[in-house]
Amino acid sequence: AQSVTQPDIHITVSEGASLELRCNYSYGATPYLFWYVQSPGQGLQLLLKYFSGDTLVQGIKGFEAEFKRSQSSFNLRKPSVHWSDAAEYFCAVGHSGTYKYIFGTGTRLKVLA
Amino acid sequence: EPEVTQTPSHQVTQMGQEVILRCVPISNHLYFYWYRQILGQKVEFLVSFYNNEISEKSEIFDDQFSVERPDGSNFTLKIRSTKLEDSAMYFCASSERQWGGDTQYFGPGTRLTVL
């Protein structure tokens, strides 16, 4: 069965530091991969997505993610975190045989001033 | 920028009561979804809907749940007889196309509390 794992429930970084949020998936074929962010009181906002092609994808707000098939990973990165990045981040997987996304449990990011 | 809206933002109900959660998808989208997130757990898919029919549903979406597009703009989730375990955040989403890679746009959620 498909699954998505986000190993880190909480991450705390200092403003200006780099960030990497981990996401691992379990699926036989090439999945469609997404990162969403949820700020308090807001919906899930799409940061970026991967379908095929270049394995390094750029998203909004300065985020990027790299698909590594050999590691079944799609980690989210940002070189310099801003206080406004404090939120919960969700990795999600879709594939061609279904309409649904499968989500990870989310990683809550705290940013220290 | 167009967005999905949901009402109410918070609903409190007594066990056994019926609730209707409302969503207004993005206007040119034709595919609609409901997900839920029980506190501390993953966001879980409930159902997808297109052309007045359910296109896919999860095992969570049993007979006590139903979805409807009562008019050209609203999409609703009804829970007929709420249980304590239905307490969760319910997210509505919509997309232009329906395939695993299309972007689903999510609303802010309705927090349902069943007492």
HADDOCK unambig.tbl for C-alpha pairs under 7 A between the chains (distance, minus, plus):
assign (segid A and resid 32 and name CA) (segid B and resid 100 and name CA) 6.80 0.50 0.50
assign (segid A and resid 32 and name CA) (segid B and resid 101 and name CA) 5.30 0.50 0.50
assign (segid A and resid 41 and name CA) (segid B and resid 108 and name CA) 6.46 0.50 0.50
assign (segid A and resid 42 and name CA) (segid B and resid 108 and name CA) 4.69 0.50 0.50
assign (segid A and resid 43 and name CA) (segid B and resid 106 and name CA) 5.69 0.50 0.50
assign (segid A and resid 43 and name CA) (segid B and resid 107 and name CA) 4.75 0.50 0.50
assign (segid A and resid 43 and name CA) (segid B and resid 108 and name CA) 3.40 0.50 0.50
assign (segid A and resid 43 and name CA) (segid B and resid 109 and name CA) 6.34 0.50 0.50
assign (segid A and resid 44 and name CA) (segid B and resid 106 and name CA) 5.38 0.50 0.50
assign (segid A and resid 44 and name CA) (segid B and resid 107 and name CA) 6.86 0.50 0.50
assign (segid A and resid 44 and name CA) (segid B and resid 108 and name CA) 6.88 0.50 0.50
assign (segid A and resid 45 and name CA) (segid B and resid 106 and name CA) 6.98 0.50 0.50
assign (segid A and resid 51 and name CA) (segid B and resid 101 and name CA) 6.66 0.50 0.50
assign (segid A and resid 94 and name CA) (segid B and resid 100 and name CA) 4.63 0.50 0.50
assign (segid A and resid 94 and name CA) (segid B and resid 101 and name CA) 5.92 0.50 0.50
assign (segid A and resid 95 and name CA) (segid B and resid 100 and name CA) 4.35 0.50 0.50
assign (segid A and resid 95 and name CA) (segid B and resid 101 and name CA) 6.31 0.50 0.50
assign (segid A and resid 96 and name CA) (segid B and resid 99 and name CA) 5.89 0.50 0.50
assign (segid A and resid 96 and name CA) (segid B and resid 100 and name CA) 4.70 0.50 0.50
assign (segid A and resid 97 and name CA) (segid B and resid 100 and name CA) 6.92 0.50 0.50
assign (segid A and resid 98 and name CA) (segid B and resid 99 and name CA) 6.92 0.50 0.50
assign (segid A and resid 98 and name CA) (segid B and resid 100 and name CA) 5.79 0.50 0.50
assign (segid A and resid 99 and name CA) (segid B and resid 56 and name CA) 7.00 0.50 0.50
assign (segid A and resid 99 and name CA) (segid B and resid 98 and name CA) 6.22 0.50 0.50
assign (segid A and resid 99 and name CA) (segid B and resid 99 and name CA) 5.59 0.50 0.50
assign (segid A and resid 99 and name CA) (segid B and resid 100 and name CA) 5.18 0.50 0.50
assign (segid A and resid 100 and name CA) (segid B and resid 45 and name CA) 6.25 0.50 0.50
assign (segid A and resid 100 and name CA) (segid B and resid 100 and name CA) 6.74 0.50 0.50
assign (segid A and resid 101 and name CA) (segid B and resid 45 and name CA) 6.86 0.50 0.50
assign (segid A and resid 102 and name CA) (segid B and resid 44 and name CA) 6.97 0.50 0.50
assign (segid A and resid 103 and name CA) (segid B and resid 42 and name CA) 6.33 0.50 0.50
assign (segid A and resid 103 and name CA) (segid B and resid 43 and name CA) 5.76 0.50 0.50
assign (segid A and resid 103 and name CA) (segid B and resid 44 and name CA) 6.98 0.50 0.50
assign (segid A and resid 104 and name CA) (segid B and resid 42 and name CA) 6.02 0.50 0.50
assign (segid A and resid 105 and name CA) (segid B and resid 41 and name CA) 6.10 0.50 0.50
assign (segid A and resid 105 and name CA) (segid B and resid 42 and name CA) 4.43 0.50 0.50
